[in-house]
């Protein structure tokens, strides 16, 4: 379960940041991608929440394995 959450966090981060990185690399030099920047900025909290949930799930799972 925690591995799936961590993969989801990584996917959200990559999908959120790839448009602005691609625009920066291949777009016009005078472009102003405000929408892409906001999209990248908004993806950070969601990926952090998913990563924290993955860590908590891993910790809870490892503690319950020790007690059994």
C-alpha positions as CSV (number, residue, x, y, z in Angstrom):
1,X,0.0,0.0,0.0
2,X,2.7,2.5,0.9
3,X,4.6,1.7,-2.3
4,X,1.5,2.5,-4.4
5,X,1.1,5.8,-2.5
6,X,4.7,6.7,-3.1
7,X,4.4,5.9,-6.8
8,X,1.3,8.1,-6.9
9,X,3.2,11.0,-5.2
10,X,6.0,10.7,-7.7
11,X,3.6,10.5,-10.6
12,X,1.7,13.7,-9.4
13,X,5.0,15.5,-9.0
14,X,6.4,14.5,-12.4
15,X,3.1,15.2,-14.2
16,X,2.8,18.5,-12.4
17,X,6.3,19.7,-13.2
18,X,6.9,18.2,-16.7
19,X,4.8,20.8,-18.6
20,X,6.7,23.8,-17.4
21,X,10.0,22.1,-17.7
22,X,9.2,21.1,-21.3
23,X,8.0,24.6,-22.0
24,X,11.1,26.1,-20.6
25,X,13.3,23.8,-22.6
26,X,11.5,23.9,-25.9
27,X,9.1,26.9,-25.8
28,X,9.7,30.4,-27.1
29,X,12.3,32.4,-25.2
30,X,9.9,35.3,-24.5
31,X,7.0,33.1,-23.3
32,X,5.3,33.6,-20.0
33,X,3.7,30.3,-18.9
34,X,1.8,31.5,-15.8
35,X,-0.8,28.7,-16.0
36,X,1.9,26.1,-16.2
37,X,3.7,27.6,-13.3
38,X,0.6,27.6,-11.2
39,X,0.0,24.0,-12.1
40,X,3.5,23.0,-11.1
41,X,3.2,24.9,-7.8
42,X,-0.2,23.3,-7.0
43,X,1.2,19.8,-7.6
44,X,3.7,20.1,-4.8
45,X,1.3,20.0,-1.8
46,X,-0.6,17.1,-3.3
47,X,2.5,15.0,-3.8
48,X,3.8,15.9,-0.3
49,X,0.5,14.8,1.2
50,X,0.7,11.5,-0.7
51,X,4.3,11.0,0.3
52,X,3.5,11.6,4.0
53,X,0.6,9.2,3.8
54,X,2.9,6.6,2.3
55,X,5.4,7.1,5.1
56,X,2.8,6.8,7.8
57,X,1.4,3.7,6.1
58,X,4.8,2.2,6.0
59,X,5.5,3.0,9.7
60,X,2.1,1.7,10.9
61,X,2.6,-1.5,8.8
62,X,6.1,-2.1,10.2
63,X,5.0,-1.6,13.8
64,X,2.1,-4.0,13.4
65,X,4.5,-6.6,11.9
66,X,6.8,-6.4,14.9
67,X,4.0,-6.9,17.4
68,X,2.6,-10.0,15.7
